[in-house]
Amino acid sequence: IKKNRVPLKKIVEQVAGYLKDPNGLVFFFDEARFGLQPQIARQWALRGERISAPIKTGYSNFYLYAAVDPKGGEYFILELPRVDTEIVNIYLKELSETYSNKNILLIWDQAGYHKSKALQIPANITIEPLPPYSPELNPAERLWRWLRRHVCRNRLFTSLDEQAEALGQTIRSLSAELIASMCSCNYLLHDN
């Protein structure tokens, strides 16, 4: 990872270069925690009827790691047990091997483990950080919001395995068009 922070304008230029390269691929990366904490939201109901949503509070969780291509809708998601440098290295290795014929520009936030000296960045991956404290610039964040709304909201999961299976089924059914639509990134891809 470069020690000097690259301004967003320079990242835009870098993205343009990767998109012109037939072997180039631009991914935005993020991770999210899922668990049995209830996600209750308002629902429609007949006037005068009260709706309830059963909950089961739990404190165990798992993490989904995702790289999304906001232009073509490509995505690579792994379920992993925790968030730390060792696990990020596993993710990077798997991403690199899955797209071994691609030159990947991976754009991510500046979490502490993303800046670790122990990171093992594969040769076909270049990493650029987003400006600090700017989750709105990361289109992968929208994937988590969509999954929580469409899979987890107002739903009782009796176990982490049940929740992981429901998320997995939904993730496997995602189309490139849906990913590109929900994760569109006009601030970087507007001219490409």
N, C-alpha and C positions, 0 to 999 in steps of 0.2 A: 504494500500500500504506500502510496506517495506520502511523504511527510508534509509537503506543502499542499494546502487545500486548493483544489481546482475550482475556480469560480463557475457558477452555473452556466454562464455563456460558453466557457471552454468545453464543458460537458456536452452542451448542445452540438458543438462542432465535432466532438468525438463521436457522438451518436450518429451524426450524418455520415461520417466516414465508415462506421460499422454497417450502416444500412446500405451503403453503396457496395460494400464487399459481399460477393455472393456467398462467402463462408462466414460472414459476420452475423452476430445475433446479439441483441440488446435485451437484457433481463433486468428487472427490478426485483430485489430480494427483501423479504421480511419474514419474521416468525411471529407466531401467535400462540397463546396459551388457551387450551380448552379444558374444561373440567365440569364437574357436576354442580357448580354454582348456578342457581336458576337464572334464566334470562326471561323475565316477565315483561310483557308489553301490553298495551291496550288492544282490545279486540272489539269487533262489532257484536252487538247483541240486540235482541228485541227489547223494546222499551219496557222497563219494569223488571227485567230478568237480570240477575246477577250471575256473572260467569266467574268460575274459579279455575285456576290452573294448579294442579298438584305439583309439589316440589319435593326434592330430596336433596338436602344440602350435603355436600361432600367437599373435601379439601384436596383430594388427589387430582392430578392433572397430567396432561401430556401436551406436547407442542407440535404444531405443524410448521414446517419450513417451506417457503415457496419462492420460486423465481417465476415471474410472469413477463411475457413479451407483449407490451401494450399495442404493438403494431400488428403482429401476425396472430396473436392469441395463443401462442405456444406457452406451456407451463410445465413446471417440474416441482412436484410437492412430495415431501417425505414426512412421515410421522416419526418423531424422535422423543426420547424421554425427558430431556432437560435442555437448558440453554447454557452453553459454555463454549470455550474455544475448541475443545476436543470434538464436540458434536458438530460445530461449524466446519471443522476440517473434514469430518466424515461427509457432510453434505456437499462441500466443495469437490471432494474426490468423486462422489457419485454423479454430480452434475457434469464434471469434466469428462468422465467416462461415457456418460449417456450421449453427450454432444462432442465426442472426440474429434469429429471432422469440422467443428465450428470454432471460430474465434469469438469468445464471449466477452462482452462488456457487461459486468455485473455492477449495478448501482444499488447502494444500500445506505442505511442510516449510520450514525456514528456511535452505536452502542459500544461499550467498553471491550467486549470480546471481538468486535469487528476491527479493533485497532491493536490487537494483541501481537506481540513479537513472535508468538508461537503459532501464528497462522501459517498454514501450508497451502499456498496458492498455486494451483496447477498452471502449467505453462500456457494452456489455451484460455485462461481466464485473466482478464484485467479488471481490477476493482477500482471504482470511484465512489467516494462518499458524497451523500447529499449534504447540504448545509445543516448545521446542528439545529435541533428542535424544530424540524419542519416536516412532520409526518404527512401533511397535506401534499407534499411533492412526491410522495411514494405511492404509485398506483396500486401496489400490492396490498396496501392497507384496505382498499375497497373490496378486495376479495374476502378478507376476514369479516368485514361488516356484512357482506352479502351472505356468507355461510352462516353467520350467527343469526341473521334474520330469517333465512329460508330453511335452516336445519335445526337450530337450537332453540329458537324463541318459543315460549309457551309449550315446551315439550318436556316430559318427564323421562329421563334416562335412568335406568336402574343400575347401570354400571358404566365405567369408562369404556369398556369394550363395546358396549351397545352404542355409545355416542361416537366412538371412533369408527365403527362400522357404518353408521348413518352418514357421517361426514365422508368416509371413503367412497360409499356408493354415489353420493352426490358429486364428489370431485371427479370420479371416473366418468360421470355422465356430462361433465362440462364440455361445451363446444368451444372451438377456437373463436367463433364469432361472439359468443357470450363473454369470454375472457377479454377479447379486444374491446368490446363495447364497455364493459364495466371498468376495465383498467386503462381506458384511453388516457393518453398523456400528451395533450396538445401543446403544453409548454415546451416539450422537447421534440415532438415529432411533427410539428405544424408544417414544415416545408418539405417533408420527406415522403 
